[in-house]
Amino acid sequence: MIERYRNIQDRIARACDSVGRDASSVTLIAVSKTYPASAIQELYDLGHRDFGESRLQELVPKVEELPKDIRWHFIGKLQSNKTRRAAEICHAIHTIETSSQLKELNKSEKSVDVFIEVNVAEEEQKSGILQNSLDTFVQDVIRCEQANLSGLMTIGPVVQDPEQSRPYFRKLRHLGESIGTKNLSMGMSLDFEVGIQEGATHIRVGTLLFGARD
Ligand SMILES: *Cc1c(COP(=O)(O)O)cnc(C)c1O
């Protein structure tokens, strides 16, 4: 684990160098879905605090078992009726895409950082809002008292070559600039370096850190 972790940190630093960014401007979210709490604890003991999960049923027991200063990032498809609970236990929700989620979020006791998920490649049956609905949806998010708009997030199409992700990441950056948000959640094990070069502030890495999932 420690070798993998150090290796990713080195790669993040090099990707930042390649475009003149400071490595501290990138948050590595360790995507721990399907891995046991013990794997999370191991990384926590190395000083890591940001973890990503995609199912609430899996997250809740982990939250109960693990240290309280972990920052949980919700990165999975989120049914609106679970949004309130997710807000109560997470530091950030990366998959906000419907008004009904926002309505539920307003019932939460606590506010939460949110990323609007954008379907940049306009793939059918993919979650995330389309570019032409973004401006309207941003207004909805701003009106939602319990949502602190942090930025935009995308899950690009599955690619073989990381360079294939670049146009989608670039597009997300331009959209972020157009609405004036600060953060971009983009890039996974295969393409996080391209994500960083295109401005990612949050990268979501699972298999490269924890090994292949079943
Ligand atoms: C699983 C997942 C990741 C991590 O993917 P890896 O290829 O394992 O790095 C990142 N983002 C989302 C939304 C995911 O569901």
The ligand as an SDF file (V2000), in Angstrom:
LIG
                    3D

 15 15  0  0  0  0  0  0  0  0999 V2000
  -15.0120    3.7060   -9.0530 C   0  0  0  0  0  0  0  0  0  0  0  0
  -14.9500    5.1410   -9.4070 C   0  0  0  0  0  0  0  0  0  0  0  0
  -13.7220    5.8010   -9.5160 C   0  0  0  0  0  0  0  0  0  0  0  0
  -12.3960    5.1140   -9.3650 C   0  0  0  0  0  0  0  0  0  0  0  0
  -12.1450    4.3490  -10.4800 O   0  0  0  0  0  0  0  0  0  0  0  0
  -10.7170    3.6050  -10.6680 P   0  0  0  0  0  0  0  0  0  0  0  0
  -10.6980    3.2840  -12.1000 O   0  0  0  0  0  0  0  0  0  0  0  0
  -10.7660    2.4230   -9.7720 O   0  0  0  0  0  0  0  0  0  0  0  0
   -9.6710    4.5760  -10.2740 O   0  0  0  0  0  0  0  0  0  0  0  0
  -13.7550    7.1640   -9.7830 C   0  0  0  0  0  0  0  0  0  0  0  0
  -14.9110    7.8380   -9.9350 N   0  0  0  0  0  0  0  0  0  0  0  0
  -16.1070    7.2360   -9.8340 C   0  0  0  0  0  0  0  0  0  0  0  0
  -17.3440    8.0350  -10.0100 C   0  0  0  0  0  0  0  0  0  0  0  0
  -16.1670    5.8720   -9.5750 C   0  0  0  0  0  0  0  0  0  0  0  0
  -17.3690    5.2870   -9.5050 O   0  0  0  0  0  0  0  0  0  0  0  0
  1  2  1  0
  2  3  1  0
  2 14  2  0
  3  4  1  0
  3 10  2  0
  4  5  1  0
  5  6  1  0
  6  7  2  0
  6  8  1  0
  6  9  1  0
 10 11  1  0
 11 12  2  0
 12 13  1  0
 12 14  1  0
 14 15  1  0
M  END
$$$$
